[in-house]
Amino acid sequence: MKQFLLWSFDRGSWHYDVMCGLILAFIFLTPHSAFNDRPEYMQVSGEWVHRTEDKNGNTIYTVKLEMPVFFDGDGPRSSATKLLEKVLAEPVKPSKHQPIYDWTDRLIAYAIWIER
């Protein structure tokens, strides 16, 4: 047990190879969902608009885009704002837009802070 804790094995020994294999298996076989470290407003659910609050009590709407895009610009931001206005049935004045990307770096949603 002392040898494992202090790791007194040389490179190239079978102990070293087994430990490297275990580390690589952990890295490549652990699913991405096991590390759910995104804030709630950055998680995109099945619904088009999801309402959350941040730690300061501000209202944040996560608005999913109709089609994923490859860039953040005025077009996708305005379409997300229009979709939010349609769902809330009232005009909104966003104070901040936070783009949300998927694992392939496509823009799939926005987190929108609303001034009221």
Order of alpha helices (4+ residues) and beta strands (2+ residues): alpha-alpha-beta-beta-alpha-beta-beta
